[in-house]
Amino acid sequence: MSNVYSDEHGKFLVRLARKTVDDYVTKKKKTETPEDTSEQLRLKSGVFVTLNSITGNQVSVRGCI
């Protein structure tokens, strides 16, 4: 099993995360796993997320999940 994800995986996950948060906040709807999710991304694994705030050229950590 590889823990390396491609840039395409990253782009897919960012789009999915944004859609998931937006759907929940605006519609109280849980997003289902898209059919076009790759098998590698369907595997159970842990994650660490850092939330950043970007103002001009300055990046500040807002929090972690």
Gaussian input, Z-matrix of N, CA and C with variables (Angstrom, degrees):
# hf/3-21g

backbone

0 1
 N
 C     1     B1
 C     2     B2     1     A1
 N     3     B3     2     A2     1     D1
 C     4     B4     3     A3     2     D2
 C     5     B5     4     A4     3     D3
 N     6     B6     5     A5     4     D4
 C     7     B7     6     A6     5     D5
 C     8     B8     7     A7     6     D6
 N     9     B9     8     A8     7     D7
 C    10    B10     9     A9     8     D8
 C    11    B11    10    A10     9     D9
 N    12    B12    11    A11    10    D10
 C    13    B13    12    A12    11    D11
 C    14    B14    13    A13    12    D12
 N    15    B15    14    A14    13    D13
 C    16    B16    15    A15    14    D14
 C    17    B17    16    A16    15    D15
 N    18    B18    17    A17    16    D16
 C    19    B19    18    A18    17    D17
 C    20    B20    19    A19    18    D18
 N    21    B21    20    A20    19    D19
 C    22    B22    21    A21    20    D20
 C    23    B23    22    A22    21    D21
 N    24    B24    23    A23    22    D22
 C    25    B25    24    A24    23    D23
 C    26    B26    25    A25    24    D24
 N    27    B27    26    A26    25    D25
 C    28    B28    27    A27    26    D26
 C    29    B29    28    A28    27    D27
 N    30    B30    29    A29    28    D28
 C    31    B31    30    A30    29    D29
 C    32    B32    31    A31    30    D30
 N    33    B33    32    A32    31    D31
 C    34    B34    33    A33    32    D32
 C    35    B35    34    A34    33    D33
 N    36    B36    35    A35    34    D34
 C    37    B37    36    A36    35    D35
 C    38    B38    37    A37    36    D36
 N    39    B39    38    A38    37    D37
 C    40    B40    39    A39    38    D38
 C    41    B41    40    A40    39    D39
 N    42    B42    41    A41    40    D40
 C    43    B43    42    A42    41    D41
 C    44    B44    43    A43    42    D42
 N    45    B45    44    A44    43    D43
 C    46    B46    45    A45    44    D44
 C    47    B47    46    A46    45    D45
 N    48    B48    47    A47    46    D46
 C    49    B49    48    A48    47    D47
 C    50    B50    49    A49    48    D48
 N    51    B51    50    A50    49    D49
 C    52    B52    51    A51    50    D50
 C    53    B53    52    A52    51    D51
 N    54    B54    53    A53    52    D52
 C    55    B55    54    A54    53    D53
 C    56    B56    55    A55    54    D54
 N    57    B57    56    A56    55    D55
 C    58    B58    57    A57    56    D56
 C    59    B59    58    A58    57    D57
 N    60    B60    59    A59    58    D58
 C    61    B61    60    A60    59    D59
 C    62    B62    61    A61    60    D60
 N    63    B63    62    A62    61    D61
 C    64    B64    63    A63    62    D62
 C    65    B65    64    A64    63    D63
 N    66    B66    65    A65    64    D64
 C    67    B67    66    A66    65    D65
 C    68    B68    67    A67    66    D66
 N    69    B69    68    A68    67    D67
 C    70    B70    69    A69    68    D68
 C    71    B71    70    A70    69    D69
 N    72    B72    71    A71    70    D70
 C    73    B73    72    A72    71    D71
 C    74    B74    73    A73    72    D72
 N    75    B75    74    A74    73    D73
 C    76    B76    75    A75    74    D74
 C    77    B77    76    A76    75    D75
 N    78    B78    77    A77    76    D76
 C    79    B79    78    A78    77    D77
 C    80    B80    79    A79    78    D78
 N    81    B81    80    A80    79    D79
 C    82    B82    81    A81    80    D80
 C    83    B83    82    A82    81    D81
 N    84    B84    83    A83    82    D82
 C    85    B85    84    A84    83    D83
 C    86    B86    85    A85    84    D84
 N    87    B87    86    A86    85    D85
 C    88    B88    87    A87    86    D86
 C    89    B89    88    A88    87    D87
 N    90    B90    89    A89    88    D88
 C    91    B91    90    A90    89    D89
 C    92    B92    91    A91    90    D90
 N    93    B93    92    A92    91    D91
 C    94    B94    93    A93    92    D92
 C    95    B95    94    A94    93    D93
 N    96    B96    95    A95    94    D94
 C    97    B97    96    A96    95    D95
 C    98    B98    97    A97    96    D96
 N    99    B99    98    A98    97    D97
 C   100   B100    99    A99    98    D98
 C   101   B101   100   A100    99    D99
 N   102   B102   101   A101   100   D100
 C   103   B103   102   A102   101   D101
 C   104   B104   103   A103   102   D102
 N   105   B105   104   A104   103   D103
 C   106   B106   105   A105   104   D104
 C   107   B107   106   A106   105   D105
 N   108   B108   107   A107   106   D106
 C   109   B109   108   A108   107   D107
 C   110   B110   109   A109   108   D108
 N   111   B111   110   A110   109   D109
 C   112   B112   111   A111   110   D110
 C   113   B113   112   A112   111   D111
 N   114   B114   113   A113   112   D112
 C   115   B115   114   A114   113   D113
 C   116   B116   115   A115   114   D114
 N   117   B117   116   A116   115   D115
 C   118   B118   117   A117   116   D116
 C   119   B119   118   A118   117   D117
 N   120   B120   119   A119   118   D118
 C   121   B121   120   A120   119   D119
 C   122   B122   121   A121   120   D120
 N   123   B123   122   A122   121   D121
 C   124   B124   123   A123   122   D122
 C   125   B125   124   A124   123   D123
 N   126   B126   125   A125   124   D124
 C   127   B127   126   A126   125   D125
 C   128   B128   127   A127   126   D126
 N   129   B129   128   A128   127   D127
 C   130   B130   129   A129   128   D128
 C   131   B131   130   A130   129   D129
 N   132   B132   131   A131   130   D130
 C   133   B133   132   A132   131   D131
 C   134   B134   133   A133   132   D132
 N   135   B135   134   A134   133   D133
 C   136   B136   135   A135   134   D134
 C   137   B137   136   A136   135   D135
 N   138   B138   137   A137   136   D136
 C   139   B139   138   A138   137   D137
 C   140   B140   139   A139   138   D138
 N   141   B141   140   A140   139   D139
 C   142   B142   141   A141   140   D140
 C   143   B143   142   A142   141   D141
 N   144   B144   143   A143   142   D142
 C   145   B145   144   A144   143   D143
 C   146   B146   145   A145   144   D144
 N   147   B147   146   A146   145   D145
 C   148   B148   147   A147   146   D146
 C   149   B149   148   A148   147   D147
 N   150   B150   149   A149   148   D148
 C   151   B151   150   A150   149   D149
 C   152   B152   151   A151   150   D150
 N   153   B153   152   A152   151   D151
 C   154   B154   153   A153   152   D152
 C   155   B155   154   A154   153   D153
 N   156   B156   155   A155   154   D154
 C   157   B157   156   A156   155   D155
 C   158   B158   157   A157   156   D156
 N   159   B159   158   A158   157   D157
 C   160   B160   159   A159   158   D158
 C   161   B161   160   A160   159   D159
 N   162   B162   161   A161   160   D160
 C   163   B163   162   A162   161   D161
 C   164   B164   163   A163   162   D162
 N   165   B165   164   A164   163   D163
 C   166   B166   165   A165   164   D164
 C   167   B167   166   A166   165   D165
 N   168   B168   167   A167   166   D166
 C   169   B169   168   A168   167   D167
 C   170   B170   169   A169   168   D168
 N   171   B171   170   A170   169   D169
 C   172   B172   171   A171   170   D170
 C   173   B173   172   A172   171   D171
 N   174   B174   173   A173   172   D172
 C   175   B175   174   A174   173   D173
 C   176   B176   175   A175   174   D174
 N   177   B177   176   A176   175   D175
 C   178   B178   177   A177   176   D176
 C   179   B179   178   A178   177   D177
 N   180   B180   179   A179   178   D178
 C   181   B181   180   A180   179   D179
 C   182   B182   181   A181   180   D180
 N   183   B183   182   A182   181   D181
 C   184   B184   183   A183   182   D182
 C   185   B185   184   A184   183   D183
 N   186   B186   185   A185   184   D184
 C   187   B187   186   A186   185   D185
 C   188   B188   187   A187   186   D186
 N   189   B189   188   A188   187   D187
 C   190   B190   189   A189   188   D188
 C   191   B191   190   A190   189   D189
 N   192   B192   191   A191   190   D190
 C   193   B193   192   A192   191   D191
 C   194   B194   193   A193   192   D192

   B1=1.4560
   B2=1.5258
   B3=1.3105
   B4=1.4586
   B5=1.5248
   B6=1.3258
   B7=1.4582
   B8=1.5195
   B9=1.3191
   B10=1.4509
   B11=1.5322
   B12=1.3279
   B13=1.4536
   B14=1.5203
   B15=1.3111
   B16=1.4647
   B17=1.5290
   B18=1.3236
   B19=1.4582
   B20=1.5262
   B21=1.3251
   B22=1.4693
   B23=1.5230
   B24=1.3405
   B25=1.4684
   B26=1.5244
   B27=1.3261
   B28=1.4603
   B29=1.5129
   B30=1.3261
   B31=1.4641
   B32=1.5226
   B33=1.3255
   B34=1.4609
   B35=1.5277
   B36=1.3330
   B37=1.4662
   B38=1.5211
   B39=1.3274
   B40=1.4698
   B41=1.5306
   B42=1.3430
   B43=1.4783
   B44=1.5265
   B45=1.3317
   B46=1.4649
   B47=1.5291
   B48=1.3219
   B49=1.4648
   B50=1.5220
   B51=1.3230
   B52=1.4696
   B53=1.5143
   B54=1.3436
   B55=1.4672
   B56=1.5264
   B57=1.3342
   B58=1.4614
   B59=1.5259
   B60=1.3272
   B61=1.4684
   B62=1.5210
   B63=1.3290
   B64=1.4644
   B65=1.5314
   B66=1.3334
   B67=1.4725
   B68=1.5241
   B69=1.3252
   B70=1.4572
   B71=1.5293
   B72=1.3193
   B73=1.4711
   B74=1.5305
   B75=1.3200
   B76=1.4650
   B77=1.5210
   B78=1.3481
   B79=1.4645
   B80=1.5249
   B81=1.3484
   B82=1.4780
   B83=1.5306
   B84=1.3388
   B85=1.4577
   B86=1.5225
   B87=1.3271
   B88=1.4666
   B89=1.5263
   B90=1.3220
   B91=1.4565
   B92=1.5274
   B93=1.3184
   B94=1.4631
   B95=1.5241
   B96=1.3191
   B97=1.4644
   B98=1.5259
   B99=1.3316
   B100=1.4678
   B101=1.5298
   B102=1.3255
   B103=1.4696
   B104=1.5146
   B105=1.3492
   B106=1.4635
   B107=1.5340
   B108=1.3411
   B109=1.4676
   B110=1.5239
   B111=1.3235
   B112=1.4708
   B113=1.5244
   B114=1.3160
   B115=1.4694
   B116=1.5259
   B117=1.3349
   B118=1.4652
   B119=1.5284
   B120=1.3326
   B121=1.4590
   B122=1.5274
   B123=1.3163
   B124=1.4732
   B125=1.5347
   B126=1.3339
   B127=1.4592
   B128=1.5207
   B129=1.3256
   B130=1.4617
   B131=1.5172
   B132=1.3369
   B133=1.4566
   B134=1.5245
   B135=1.2948
   B136=1.4593
   B137=1.5213
   B138=1.3157
   B139=1.4618
   B140=1.5196
   B141=1.3149
   B142=1.4574
   B143=1.5174
   B144=1.3168
   B145=1.4566
   B146=1.5193
   B147=1.3195
   B148=1.4607
   B149=1.5196
   B150=1.3289
   B151=1.4593
   B152=1.5222
   B153=1.3241
   B154=1.4565
   B155=1.5183
   B156=1.3149
   B157=1.4557
   B158=1.5208
   B159=1.3395
   B160=1.4521
   B161=1.5240
   B162=1.3308
   B163=1.4555
   B164=1.5221
   B165=1.3274
   B166=1.4668
   B167=1.5102
   B168=1.3288
   B169=1.4616
   B170=1.5238
   B171=1.3204
   B172=1.4725
   B173=1.5286
   B174=1.3216
   B175=1.4534
   B176=1.5221
   B177=1.3241
   B178=1.4685
   B179=1.5244
   B180=1.3221
   B181=1.4683
   B182=1.5267
   B183=1.3349
   B184=1.4714
   B185=1.5128
   B186=1.3311
   B187=1.4558
   B188=1.5068
   B189=1.3103
   B190=1.4609
   B191=1.5212
   B192=1.3046
   B193=1.4680
   B194=1.5155
   A1=108.61
   A2=115.39
   A3=120.37
   A4=110.44
   A5=116.40
   A6=121.17
   A7=111.13
   A8=116.92
   A9=121.32
   A10=108.03
   A11=114.93
   A12=119.99
   A13=109.04
   A14=116.15
   A15=121.27
   A16=110.41
   A17=115.58
   A18=120.23
   A19=110.31
   A20=116.88
   A21=120.45
   A22=110.93
   A23=116.85
   A24=119.83
   A25=109.83
   A26=116.23
   A27=120.82
   A28=111.91
   A29=117.12
   A30=120.93
   A31=111.01
   A32=116.63
   A33=121.72
   A34=110.29
   A35=116.30
   A36=120.52
   A37=112.53
   A38=117.67
   A39=120.29
   A40=109.90
   A41=117.25
   A42=119.71
   A43=110.85
   A44=116.21
   A45=120.66
   A46=111.14
   A47=117.25
   A48=120.82
   A49=110.40
   A50=117.11
   A51=120.34
   A52=111.41
   A53=116.72
   A54=120.78
   A55=110.59
   A56=116.66
   A57=121.34
   A58=111.35
   A59=116.50
   A60=120.48
   A61=109.89
   A62=117.62
   A63=120.96
   A64=111.39
   A65=117.30
   A66=120.68
   A67=111.26
   A68=116.71
   A69=118.74
   A70=111.62
   A71=116.43
   A72=120.20
   A73=111.07
   A74=117.48
   A75=120.03
   A76=114.17
   A77=117.70
   A78=120.41
   A79=113.81
   A80=116.98
   A81=121.64
   A82=110.23
   A83=115.55
   A84=122.64
   A85=109.84
   A86=116.15
   A87=121.20
   A88=108.81
   A89=116.06
   A90=121.85
   A91=110.16
   A92=116.20
   A93=121.54
   A94=109.34
   A95=116.66
   A96=121.34
   A97=108.68
   A98=117.47
   A99=120.21
   A100=111.50
   A101=115.88
   A102=120.66
   A103=112.26
   A104=117.46
   A105=120.04
   A106=113.18
   A107=116.90
   A108=121.13
   A109=109.04
   A110=117.55
   A111=121.06
   A112=110.49
   A113=115.11
   A114=120.29
   A115=111.25
   A116=117.33
   A117=120.53
   A118=110.57
   A119=117.06
   A120=120.41
   A121=112.62
   A122=117.47
   A123=121.26
   A124=112.41
   A125=116.71
   A126=119.87
   A127=110.36
   A128=116.42
   A129=120.47
   A130=109.19
   A131=115.25
   A132=120.17
   A133=108.83
   A134=116.10
   A135=121.36
   A136=110.10
   A137=115.59
   A138=120.10
   A139=110.23
   A140=115.66
   A141=122.72
   A142=106.02
   A143=116.78
   A144=121.71
   A145=109.35
   A146=116.87
   A147=122.27
   A148=108.03
   A149=116.41
   A150=121.93
   A151=108.13
   A152=115.86
   A153=121.26
   A154=111.01
   A155=115.23
   A156=122.67
   A157=106.55
   A158=116.58
   A159=120.41
   A160=108.65
   A161=115.23
   A162=121.94
   A163=107.49
   A164=115.62
   A165=119.26
   A166=109.61
   A167=116.81
   A168=121.83
   A169=112.52
   A170=116.96
   A171=120.25
   A172=110.72
   A173=115.49
   A174=122.70
   A175=108.53
   A176=116.30
   A177=121.53
   A178=108.57
   A179=115.61
   A180=120.20
   A181=108.45
   A182=115.95
   A183=121.34
   A184=110.73
   A185=115.90
   A186=119.82
   A187=111.09
   A188=115.77
   A189=122.04
   A190=108.85
   A191=114.58
   A192=121.47
   A193=107.59
   D1=132.05
   D2=-179.76
   D3=-100.38
   D4=137.16
   D5=176.24
   D6=-99.13
   D7=13.54
   D8=-179.27
   D9=-97.60
   D10=129.44
   D11=-179.86
   D12=-114.95
   D13=145.03
   D14=-178.59
   D15=-78.10
   D16=167.73
   D17=174.11
   D18=-60.56
   D19=-36.29
   D20=178.31
   D21=-63.94
   D22=-39.83
   D23=174.81
   D24=-59.43
   D25=-44.53
   D26=-179.44
   D27=-60.97
   D28=-45.57
   D29=178.50
   D30=-62.35
   D31=-42.97
   D32=178.26
   D33=-59.86
   D34=-45.84
   D35=-177.59
   D36=-67.52
   D37=-37.52
   D38=177.50
   D39=-65.08
   D40=-44.94
   D41=177.66
   D42=-60.45
   D43=-43.22
   D44=-179.38
   D45=-65.38
   D46=-41.51
   D47=179.56
   D48=-62.93
   D49=-45.31
   D50=179.46
   D51=-62.67
   D52=-43.35
   D53=178.81
   D54=-63.75
   D55=-41.89
   D56=-178.99
   D57=-61.75
   D58=-47.21
   D59=179.59
   D60=-65.11
   D61=-45.81
   D62=-179.39
   D63=-61.19
   D64=-46.50
   D65=179.66
   D66=-60.87
   D67=-39.90
   D68=-178.28
   D69=-72.00
   D70=-43.79
   D71=-177.60
   D72=-68.49
   D73=-42.22
   D74=-174.75
   D75=-89.11
   D76=-28.12
   D77=-173.78
   D78=-124.58
   D79=-4.21
   D80=-174.28
   D81=53.99
   D82=37.17
   D83=-177.12
   D84=-112.36
   D85=131.30
   D86=175.95
   D87=-83.40
   D88=128.24
   D89=179.77
   D90=-78.33
   D91=132.09
   D92=176.05
   D93=-82.73
   D94=158.87
   D95=176.56
   D96=-65.23
   D97=123.13
   D98=179.95
   D99=-61.80
   D100=147.12
   D101=-179.92
   D102=-62.95
   D103=-29.27
   D104=-176.75
   D105=-87.21
   D106=16.29
   D107=176.94
   D108=-72.45
   D109=128.82
   D110=-178.31
   D111=-66.36
   D112=157.69
   D113=179.76
   D114=-61.05
   D115=-37.03
   D116=-179.65
   D117=-61.28
   D118=-38.02
   D119=-179.09
   D120=-78.23
   D121=-13.81
   D122=178.63
   D123=-83.84
   D124=-13.23
   D125=179.98
   D126=-69.33
   D127=143.36
   D128=177.72
   D129=-72.42
   D130=133.70
   D131=179.05
   D132=-160.46
   D133=168.95
   D134=177.29
   D135=-89.94
   D136=160.74
   D137=177.97
   D138=-139.82
   D139=158.04
   D140=172.43
   D141=-135.54
   D142=125.35
   D143=-176.34
   D144=-119.95
   D145=131.18
   D146=174.44
   D147=-109.16
   D148=127.98
   D149=177.96
   D150=-98.85
   D151=123.66
   D152=-177.16
   D153=-115.33
   D154=152.15
   D155=171.95
   D156=-114.85
   D157=128.57
   D158=-178.61
   D159=-115.88
   D160=120.38
   D161=176.70
   D162=-126.34
   D163=111.06
   D164=-175.49
   D165=62.53
   D166=-121.65
   D167=178.63
   D168=-99.63
   D169=4.90
   D170=-176.43
   D171=-101.55
   D172=130.07
   D173=177.26
   D174=-111.42
   D175=126.46
   D176=179.26
   D177=-122.38
   D178=138.45
   D179=176.59
   D180=-74.88
   D181=125.05
   D182=178.62
   D183=-91.78
   D184=-30.58
   D185=-179.23
   D186=167.94
   D187=177.44
   D188=-179.56
   D189=-135.14
   D190=150.81
   D191=176.91
   D192=-123.61

